[in-house]
């Protein structure tokens, strides 16, 4: 039974300079896109009662309330369904927030990145720090208690104190969920060909992350996933579903889904998706070994780590025996620790998690 849905809204007024995600400034295609999206949902969705529905992008907040309503009414939801919408702070009004509440959205993920206006300008964001604060406070006044702020660390001209000041402002605003992502300059973004000056080196970026963990935990946040921190009860149910390696629908251009033992993706090209919303661009049936490897990879992203008994029962293996050399090596390095249920990464282990997980996935 698939109880979680991701919907990709691939429109942006302009790309931020660090962004390599699939998005387009073709707002004139919006209505055609929504029609194609509705066709895809009606063709594939089996009317399961949803636990989560997530609008990501792109910039989902370019849609208006009536457009969200057209999409949301296609799904079987209840008062317990987590409905998340990513929003960018520019041009968000109390009326717009009220419209989102009215159509059923009950969680907002706000793209902040930093409260430093000079850095916001360098990275090509269209909002100011003042607008972020305004949107958070306006959302709270409209009844949104479940709010998340996204930050990037390792930005041009950013130092450790700048980053900690960002987090202090977020804590003072009273948001119960914070996501932190280290800057990665990947092919397809503006910075890839126009590398900015003043980038912190890997050592500084690592210190930013470790100090952020200490700061947020000291202010009552639970570090529940590598990049995510929440006050009790405000963990992202949608993202936890990913990290638990459970199934989900992916609808929209460039969306990915996972049903049964099959992972699929839709066409990335906007016009190609609009013309072929019922056809997946790629499908891959996972072997039992691949599913096990994903279970390990995703499990170690959670700060609870791997539940050995669950893995053993699910895959009929002896995890401790099969991975003994790897486990012993990284425990001796101080990168893994044994828990009552299995194993988890230490904070220093997170910094080199790609190397550790590569060992497990060989």
N, C-alpha and C positions, 0 to 999 in steps of 0.2 A: 504494500500500500504506500503510495507516494503522497506525502502530506506537506510538502514544502515546495514553494515556487519562487523562481527568480525571473524577473522581467527586465530586459535591457532596453533602456530609452537612449538611443544613440545620438542625441542632438546636443550640441554645445554652440554657444555664440562664437566662441573662439577657443582654441586649445591652449591650455597652460603650457609653459615652456618645458616642464619636466614630464609631460604626459605622453604616454605611448598607447593609451587605451583606444579602443575603436569608438570614434565619435565623428560627427559630421556637422557642419554649419548649415545644412540644407533644411531649414525650418519649413520651407514651402512644401516639403514632402510629408509633413507631419500627419495630415489626415489619411493619406494613402498608407502610411506606415501603420497607423492605428487600425485601419481596416485589415491589413495583412496580419497584424498581431492577433486581432480578434479571430480571424480565420484559423490561425495556428492553434490558439487555445481551444476553440470549439472542436477541432479535429483530434487533438491529443489528450486533453484533460478529461478524466473519468469521474468527475464530480466528487472526488474525495474531500472530506472535511479537512481543511487546511490548518496546520499549526503555525505556519509562517508564510507571508507573502512579502517579497522584497523588490522594490523598484530601485534599480541601480543604473549607472550611466557612465559616460555622458552626463547630462544634467536633467534628471527627471522633473525638477521643479520648473522646467520650461512648459510642461503640460499644465492645463488649468483644471479646476475641480471637476468640470463636466467630462473632460477626457479621462481623468482617473476613474470617475464613476462608471463610464462605459466599460472599462477594463475590469474593475473590481467586481462588478455585478455578475461577471461570468463565473465567479468562483463561489464555492460553498465555504463560507467562513462563519465564525461564531464570535462571541464577545471575548473568547480566550485566544483568538488568532492574533499573532503579532504581525502588524502591517507596517512595514518600514518604508520610508521614502528618503532617498538622499536628496539634499537640497544645497544649493549654493546661495550664499547670503545676499547677493546683490538683488535689489528690487523685490525683496520679500516683504509683504505688508501683513498687518493683523488680519485683514479680510481674507487674504490668500491662505493664511494659516487656519483661519476658521473654516474655510472651504475644505481644506485637507481633513480637518477633524470631522466635518460633516459627512464626508464620503467614507469614513472609517479608518483612515490612517491614524495610528496611535503611537508611532515611534518615528523620530526624525534623526537622521545622521547628517550632521552639518559639516560641510567642507570648510575648515578654518585654515589649516596648514601652519599658520603662525599669526601672532598678534603684532608682529613687527611690520609696520606699513612700508618701510624701505625694502624689506625682503619680499613682501607681497608684490611690490612693483617689479622687482627683479625677476620673479618667477612667473609673472604674467597673470596674476589673479586679478579679477575684475571688481573685487570688493575691498573695503578697508576693515581695519580691526574694529572700528566703531560700529560698522554694520553687523559684524558677527555678534558683538555684545547685544546690540539691539534685537537681533533675530532670536537669540537665546532667551532674552527677557520677555519678548513679545510672545514666543512660543509657550513659555511658562504661564503667562497670563491667559493664554487661550486654552490652558488645560493640558498641555503636553508635559507630562512628568518624565517620560522615557526619552531622554535626549542623549545623543552621542556627539562628541566633537572629534574630528579627525585632525591629526597633526603630522607634519613631516619634520624630521630632524636631519641634520647634516646639510642644511640649505646654505646657499652662498652668503658669506659674511656673517654666518650665525655662529655664536660661541655657546659654551655650556650654560652660562648665566642667562643668555637670551632665551634658550630653550626652557630652562627651569622657570623663567618668568612667564612664559606662555602657559605652562602647566599650572602655575599659581593662579593666574587669571581664570583659567578654566575651573579650578577647584572653587575659587571665590564666587563664580557664577552659579555654582550649585548643580552642574551637570553630573549625572550619575554614571556616565560611560565615556571612556576616552580611548581612542585608537592612535597608535604611534607607528609610523613607518619611516625607516631610514631611506634617505634619498638614493634612488638608483637611476642612473642615466642610461637609458636603453635606446636601441635603434628605433627610429620612428618619432622621436621627440626633438624639439627645437634645440635643446641643450646638447644633443648628441653631436650635432654639426657645429654648434656655437657654444663651446664649453665655457661656462661662466668662471670668473675669477673668484677667489676667496672661498673655495670649497674646503670644509674641514676634512682632515685626513681620516683614515679608517680608525686610528686610535682615538681621536677626539669624538668621532661618531659613536664608538663603542662606549666611551665614558658618558656621553649624553644619555645613552640607553640605560646603562647601569644606574646612573644617578636618578633617572626618571622612575625606575622601579622603586628605589628607596623612597623617593619623594611621595609617589602616589600611594604606596603601601602605608606610609606614615600618616596619610590622610584618609585612611579607611577604604581604599580601593583594593579589590582582590585581583591579582595578576592571574587571569584564568586562561590566557592563551598568549603566545609569544608577543603579539602586537596589541593585545587588548586588556583593558582594566575596567572593572565595574564595581559599583557599590552592590551590596547583597541584593539579589533579586533582579538586577538590571543587566545581566549578561545577555548578549545577543543570541536569542534562540535560533535564529536563522543560520548564523555562522557556526554555532555549535553543531547544528545538523551536518554541515560540511565536514567539520573536524571529527565527527563520530563516524564518518564514512557511510552516511545514510543516503538514500535516494532523494532526488529532487528533479522537478521539471525546470528546464530553461527555455524561456520564450523570448523571441525577438532576435534582431540581427546580432550576430556574434555571440549569442547566448550559448552556454554549455549546460547540458543536463546529464543525469546519471540515473538510469532506471534498470532494475534487475542487475545484470552484470554488464550492461552496455553504457558506455560514455559516448555522448554525441555533441556535435556543435552545429550551429546554423551558419548560413552564409554571412560573411563579414561585410561584403559590399552591399550598400543600402538598396540600390535598385534591384540587385539580384535577389535579395531577401524579399522585397516587396512583390517581385514577380513569382517567387517560389517559396511561400511561407510554410508549405506543407512538406517540404523536402529538406532533410538534414544534409548539410555539406559533407559531414564526416560522421561515421559511426565506428566504434571499436568495441568488440566483445572482449572483455578482460578474462584472462586465464585465472585460475585459482591463485597462482603465484603472484600475479599482478595485483589482485585484490588484497592479498596478504601484505604486499609491499606498500600499497596505499594505506592500509590500516596502520602500519608502522609509521609511515611518513606523517600522516595526519594525526595519529595518536601522540606523537612527540611534540606536535605543535601545542597541544593542551598542557597546561602546567601540572595537571594531575598525572600526565604521562600515560604510559602503556599499562593496561590492565592485563596481566599475563594470563590469568585464568580465563578471561573472556576470549583472548586470542587463541589459546590452546583449544578451547571448546569449539570455537568457530572454524578453525582450520585443521584440527586434529594433529597438532604438533606439540612439541615440548620446547617452548620459546627459550627457556634458560639454557637448555642443552644446545639447541640449534645456533644460538647467537652468543655462546659463552665467551669465546675469545674477544669478540667485539665489546660485549658488556664489561668484561674484566678490564680491558684496555682503557675504556673511557671512564670507568669508575676510578682507576688508578690515577688518571689525569685530573680527576676532580670535575669532569664534565657530565657525568651521570651519577645519580644516587638511587639506591634501592628504596622503594616505598612499601607500605603495607600491601599494596595491590600489584606492584610491579616495579617499573623504573620510570624516572623522569629526568629531563635535562636540568642541570644547575644553571644559574644565571650566566656564568662564564661559558657553560656548554652551549647556551643559546647563541652566543657570539660566533661559534664555529659549527653551528648546527648543520650547515650544508655539507661539511666534510664528514660529520658523524653519520648523517642519514645516508650519504653515498656509500659508506661501509655496510650499512644494513641492507642496502638495495642491490648489492652486487649479486 
